[in-house]
Amino acid sequence: MTTVRGARVRANISKGAQVAQRLVESLPVHLRGPEREFRFHATRKWRFDLCWPWLMLAVEIEGGAFVVGAHTRGAHFRSDCEKYAEALALGWRVLRVMPEQVRSGQAAEWVRRLAESAEQAAQ
């Protein structure tokens, strides 16, 4: 059973990486070099799926919402709330998207608009 569960986890990580890559490839050229699995907190092991540190912009791709995945269960959901609140307190803008929003192009449009807004604010 551990082997089967381990195989599922590996498959999900691979699938998540594929979705993240799809998002990156759909972005404008100047945004195609995000940090991946970026550790943003000094003491916690939290990471963003994708981020642009110079813009303080991060993307979290939330999978498993309709299959009762870990992120929709009580303890993990609470942990995610803490992670996103700490990120916000540190000045990060975190865009949470679903895989279908990546596939449709909607996530790329949101990233483009948020990056544009951050670039304008920095001037």
N, C-alpha and C positions, 0 to 999 in steps of 0.2 A: 504494500500500500504506500509506503514512503517513496518507493521508486516511482509509482504512478503519480503521486502528488508532486514529487520533484520534477517529473517530466512536464506536468501541467504548468508549473511555475516557470520553467525554462521557456516553454512555448509562449506564455503570456509576456514574458520579458522580450522575447524576440518579436512578437506581434506589436508590443508597445514601441519598440525601437523602430519598427517599420512605419508605424503611424507618425512618429516624431520625424523620421527622415522625409516622409511625404510632405509634412508641413514645411520643413526647411526648404525643400526643393520648390515649393510653390510660392516662396517669399521673393520679394525684390532682391536683386543681387547683393546690395549693400547690407542685407540682413541675413545672408546665408551662412554666416559664421558664428552661430550661437555657441555658448558653452553648454555642454551636456552633463547632466548629473552634477550640477554645480552646488557645492556645499556653501550655503549662505549664512549660516549661524556659527558663531564662535565656539559654542559649547555643545550644541546639539548636532546630531548627525543628519539633520534634514537636508534634502537636496531638491533642486528644481529639475524637472525634466529637460527644459531648455531655458536659457536666459541670456540676456545681453547686459552684462554688468555695467557697462558705460551708460546705459539707459535706465538702469535699475528696473528692468522689465523682465518678467519671468512667465513661462507657460507651464502649466500642469495639465497633462492629458489624463483625464479621468475615465478609466475603463471599468467595465463590470457593473455599471449602475443598474442594469436591468436583469442581471443574473445573480443578484444578492452577493456581489463581490465584497471584498474586505472593506473597501472605502465607504460602503453603505451600512455597515454594521456599527452598533453603538460605540464601542471603545475606539475603533479605528477612525470613525467619523469625528469623535471628540478630539483625537490626536491631530487629525487634519485641520480642525478648527483652530487648535492651538498653533500649529505650524503657520497657517495663513495669517493669523493675528500677529504673531511675532514678525513675520515677513513685512507686514504692513507697518508695524511699529518701527522697523528698521528702514523704512522708506521705499520698499519694493512695491511695484504694481504687479499683481499676480493675476494672470488671465487663466481661468479654468475652462477647459474645453473638452468636449466629447469626441471620440474618433469620427463620428459621422459629420461633425462640424469641420474636422480637418479634411475629410473626403470631399465635402461640398465646396470647399474654398472659403467658407465663412470665417474659419479660424485665422487663415492667412490675412484676410481683410482686416480683422480686428487687430492682429499683430502690427500690420502696416500702419493703421491709424494710430495705435498707441505709441509706436515708435516715432511717428511723425510729431505727435503731440509732445513727447519727451524731448525730441531734438529742438523743437521750437522753444520750449520752456528753458532749455539750457543756453539759448542765445542771449 
